[in-house]
Amino acid sequence: MFQTAYDSLLTLFYPQICEICENSLEKSENGIACEGCWQETRIFSPKENLCVKCGRFLYSSRPERTANCHQCLEHSYENARATGIYEKALAASIIHLKREPYICRRLGRLLEEASENPLFEDLSVIIPIPLSKKRLLARGFNQAELLAEIVSKHLQVQIDTRSLIRSKHAKVHRAGMDRRGRELSVKRSFEVKRVNKIKGKNILLIDDVLTSGATVSSCASVLKKSGAENVYVLTAARAA
């Protein structure tokens, strides 16, 4: 009841508009996107058929057998999952997160629900994908670490932000790259600094968006070379 009253007062005295469609924001829990835009955002449910390994959306009706997109066969992680497609409210929320260290309650709840996936077995530690020192200094925070804090609190699994580092800063803009270009841009970009904290562990990597999977695969590769037992991936969104 308090939240409803708060939202009503916010709408009346401090009206804000959706960053996507410019309609009025009526619920603070939705962040910078309105309820309509959230409803139009594709959030994954058991009805969709996803690639059994990387979580790529394949088609809506779920068949009896599992399927693989065949583009992730060489990736080094066990499984990757996301809350939904990188579009509309999810995309706007993640773009906003890169500018401001704020995660709305709706996205937080979606991340908590996705983290309960039975694929993620016996987790030992949660590791956010690290930023380079240069990128961290420019931004002031690591958005993946903020997402990891939500999952850590929900699952009661500790976070490790020191064992995996990004040793090479990517000078090129990766948004327009093809899959091979992304793989080359992150090759040898990550390093494990505390092998004793990694050996024998089941690790959940956290990031904001999974596009080609090159970054998380590179991280999983160096973690496994350092003795990690299994590496899983959870992201706030998945590129279509």
N, C-alpha and C positions, 0 to 999 in steps of 0.2 A: 504493500500500500504506500509506503514511504517513497519507493522508487517511482510509482505512478504519479504521486503528487509532485515530486521533484521534476519529472519530465514535463508535466503540465506547466509548472512555473518557468522552467527553462524555455519552453516554446513561447510562452506569453511575454516574458520580460527580456530574454536573450535569444531571439530567433536566429537559427543557423540554417544553412542550406547544404544539401547533399553535394559533395564534390563531383558526383557523376552526372546527375540529372537536374540539379539545382532546385529540387523540391525541398520542402521543409523537413528538417530532422526532428522527429518526435520522440525518439528513444535514445537516451545517452549511451546505453549499452551497445548500440550499433556503430558508435564511433563517427566517422566522417561520411558514412553512406546511409541512405534512408532504408526503411523497411522494404520498400518496393524493389530497390536495387539488390538488397540481400536475397529477396525471394527469387530474383532472376539469375542469381549466381549459382552455378552448378556445384553443389556440395555432394561429395561421394556418399553413397549408401550401399547396402548389400545388393541392391538391384542392378548396379552397373557391373559390367565385366571389365576388370582391370588386368593388365599384364601381371602375372603371378610374381614376377621379380621386381620390376621397377615401378609398378603402379600406374603405368600409362593408361589413359582411358581408351578402351577399344570399342565397346558398343553397350547400349543400354540393357537389352534383355540378357540376363545371365544364363548361359547354357549349363549343362551338367558337368562338362569338362572344363578344366582350367586352360588358359591360353597364355601365350608369350608373344611379345611384340617383335622378338628376335633382334632388336637393336641394342639390347642391354646384356646380351649373353656373356660378353667379356668384362662386364663391370665387376668390381671386386667386392661389393657388399652382398649380403644375403637377400635382403628385401628392402624396398623403399615404398613408403606410403605418404599421402598428403591429405589435407582436409577437403580439397576440391580443386576445381580448375582455376587457373590464374586469369581471372576475368572480373569485370564489374566490381562488386563490393570487396572481394578478396584482393584483387589487383590494387584498387585504390587504397585499401588499408595497409597493404605491404609497401606501396610507394610512400605513403605517409610515414610509415615506420622507419624508412630509410632517412627521413628528415627529422623526425621527432621520436624520442624514446617512449612511445605510447602504444599500448595494445588494448583495443576495446574489449569489453567483457565477452561480446559475442564471438570474436575470433579466439579469445582465450578458451572459451568453452569448447569450441570446435577442435582446438588443438588437444585439449584434455581427452575428448572422446576418441580422437584418432590415435592417441598414445596408448589406448587400451587394446589395440589390435593384438590378437593372439599370436601373430607372427613374431612379435617382439618378446622372445622368451628369456626369462631369468636375467634381466638386465643388471649389469654390475655398475655401470657409470654412464652418464650423459655428457657428451662433448659437443658444444656448439662449433660450427665451422668458423675457424679464426679469420680475422682480417689481417692484412699486412700492417705493419707499424705505421706506415705512411697513411693508409686509408683510415685506420683507427684514430690517428691524430687529427685528420681532417674532419671526420664525422663526430668524434667525441664519444662514441659508444658502438658496441657491436650488436646489431639487431638480432642476430642468431642467439646471442647470449640471453637476451631478454625473453625470447621464445623458449629457450631451454629452461629458464627459471620457472616458468609456468608448468612445464612438463615435470620438472624435478619435484616441485611442491606437490603436484597431483599424484605422482607415482611413488613419491618418497624414495627417490634414487638420487644419489649425489651427483653434482656437476664437477667436471674437471676442465678448467680453462687454461691449464699450464702445460699439459703433457703434449698437446698437438699445437704446432705453430705454423704460420704461413711465412716461409723463409724468403719468398720471392714476390715482389709486387708486380701485378699485371699492368703493364703500361698501356696496353691496347684496350679499346672499348669492346667488350665481348658480346653485347646485345645483338649485333648483326652477324655474328659468326655462324658458320655451319658447324655440324657436330665435330668434324675432324679438327677444325680450327679451335674449338673450345678445348678439345683434348690436349692439343699442343700447347695452348696458353697456360694450362695448369700443370703440365708435366713437370715434375720435380719442384713443385711450389710448396710442398708441405713436408714437415719434419717432426719426428717424435723426439722430445727432449727428456722424457722420464719413462724409459722402457719398463722399469719395475712397476709402474702404475698401470701399464697397459697389458702386460703379459697375462694370458689366461682369462681376460675379461670379455664379457659380452657387452658391446658398446652400442649406444643409440646416438647417432649423429643427428644434429638439429640444424636446419637452415631455413631461410625464408621461402625460396622458390627452387624447385628442381626443373631444369630445362633439358639439357642433354644428358645430365647425370655425370658429366666429366669431373666436376669438382668433388662430389661426394665419393666417386669411384677412386679418385686419386688419394683422397684422405683414407678411405678404407684400405687401399693397397699398402700405404706406409704403416698403418696401424697393424695390419696382419703380419707384415714383415717384422714388426716389433713384438709379435707374439699374441696379438688379440685373437680370441677364440672365434667370435662372430661379430660382425658389424652390420647394424641395421640403420635405416635412414627414415627420418620423419621431417617433412617440410610443411610450412603453412599452406603452400599451394603447389600445383603441378601445371607446367605449361601444356597447352592442348596439343 
